[in-house]
Amino acid sequence: PHLIPDAPELIQAFLNSEADMTCRRNALNMLTLSAPAVAVQWLQENAQLAGSFDELLQLAVIDLIRRAAPSFGAQKGLFVRCIFDMLGAPASSVKYEAATTLVSLTANPAAIKAAAACYITLASKESDNNIKIIVLERLDQLRARHEGILDDLVMDLLRVLAAPDLEVRRKALATVMKLTSRRNVNDVVSMLKKELKKTVDNGDYDKSSEYRLLLIQTIHACAGQFPEVAAEVVDLFLSSISEFGTSSATDAIIFVREVAEKFPALRPSIIAHLVGSFLEFKTGRIIRGALWILGEYAESVAEIRDVWTKLREAIGELPLLAAEQREALEAASGSGAPGDESSSHTNAATSAKSASSSRRVLADGTYATESSLTAQASAVVKLDSKPPLRAVLLHSDFFTGTVLASTLAKLVLRFSALPEVASEEQGSSSGQLNALRAEAVLIMAGIIRIGQSAFVAMPIDEDSYDRVLACIRALEHMDEDSEVLIDAFIGDTQSAFARLVKGEATRTAEEAKKTTRERAVQVDDAIGFRLLAKKGSVATDDDSLERDAELATGGGDAAGRAAVSKLDSVVQLTGFSDAVYAEAYVEVNQYDILLDIMVVNQTGNMLRNLAVEFSTLGDLKLVEKPTSYNVAAYSFSSVKASIKVSSTETGVIFGTIVYDGPGTSDNHCIVLNDIHVDIMEYIRPARCDESQFHAMWTEFEWENKVNMATTREAAENLDLRAYLKHIMKATNMACLTPDNALAGDCGFLSANLYARSIFGEDALANISIEKPTEDSPITGHIRIRAKTQGIALSLGDKISAAKVSLSTE
């Protein structure tokens, strides 16, 4: 300023006379930094032309408004009008910066909606997937700060689903779910139904199976939150479930099962739908889900008869083994090469004689020759043409066979408990009961015999054998112990599933309560200033510190933590006796790390060309190199550096301070302490269903097993559930195992944990620990699986550190 005192006037004149937009941008940037009042005056004179400026000049105007807004509050109306004009600019960068600046200037609902609409337009029209994800994250942050204002834009946001990238669709649907309310849920479900139908009709649709599963999960969540659309969603799923893939159909049948438990009025229509489309189900997982629903919720005589008729049709001819042997014999005899008539007559007596001599009685009372027994083992059976239940049994899926046996037992027991059947000791209903009972035992025995025959690739396992045999014995003794058997097969199973559904609903409500911002301060509450509080309360109660900070600042958790102190994130880089003392405040954002470094010259000489040079280890990248400074004697300077983060791995930042001494040839170098980037900054607790967890557990190839062993002193007042919470807090992972499965007193605990990084990387863990007695230590192990080695190793280190910290405590 002392060399060119009239520089702002010169630049202002240049700005008014110059036509080149790049030169005008540079001139405006100079005025913004050196003379903000002059820059604001120029903006007042040219506010009407802001919408027609070049992209570079518009960005310079936005930067001026962002910097000048805190100091020129009287011009807020002018700033907001200019930003509104630039929301419709053709350049995407201008739109994004204008929307971001607008929400920082005002909380007016119209301005918030305009900024959100601009974000949605960018997410819909931009071709770069990274830009779409960043914009959708901004929109989600805006929604969190302004609850209820953006609900009307949910249909516009659904346009983003036209993007081919699955991650963009997942992010958009997650935001859609948060914007869905009772006012717009019908429109949202209708739109999602159209998208679901599109994935079914178009076989070449990009990643249709994964996208279909994502849509089904979203519709499932909508129906769970808003019961008024449950009936419509159930009809949609049941009418299209045969066209879905295995994973999508499994998720759909799980949803139907939950709806049948929550809404008893919908059970008759669900039973009718399942009975009508049961023969179209081909995979074991879908058939098992449908069988469970039919066995649990078919209650009337007509429903039980309809279900029984459909199951008989899905099983096929009885007895199972005898029918398969007959088909195999016919296939073997029909496949022989035709000979001439004389040879056939000549060999007829010989074959008949040999057949009569080698014929023997089978277990089911039929006859077969030794040649037919050999043929039945070698014949190729076309399973696609067989009924669905028969086909899955011949595919060695005996788990489905046990579910079938259990369903048949439930239907017989429920039929016997119906009032019209129980009142008739000798009558048509009693005869029907005996017929159902006998047929059920015949089918169960056929399941066991098929499993022990040569028609299946793998014999029936012991668990399935015992389960089917238990069902047979239950029907055998149902006359003597009917009440006990009805409680075991019907009452206990329904109550167990009801507790599971209730526990899941409670967990969802608790999570929603955590994410919903409550009004912590009433209008007439006194304002508490942290700096004016008593020393005792400030020093002893951290929670009151944060609460007072929120009261004084009006902010949330982030504002409270920032107001309390930043000292927890300060890292000392050099020693106190070094010529240059340096410390850094490390701020971890989502995708980058900001280092604010304070450099103190502890010598009596000026340090020239002082520069902080950084290097990184791991998936960290230095975005900009800090410039060099001249630091006067006993003075200090501030240096800023930005580092890009690209994956969830523990990284290391190291570097040096280089400066010139008093002499021209004196060069000095100070090595800095390392800055370790904690992986926990990028790990977030997340949830997934059981099938997704097991699929990822099978897919991920990196595993880290950590053995757990505490001392007796550490485990003296610690039970297994408290230890599980300690591990969850250390790893920032969520427990997928339901609370009712962890309830009760037991010396053993096993649970599944899950977390997801901000980069979309999954981390799985299974903890298995035991404490046989009250005074024994906790022992066991934790298995961690991830797609990358870094996450598995880093989480293992965190668990080991948590184990050591618990022992020292």
Disulfide bonds with the S-S distance in Angstrom:
none
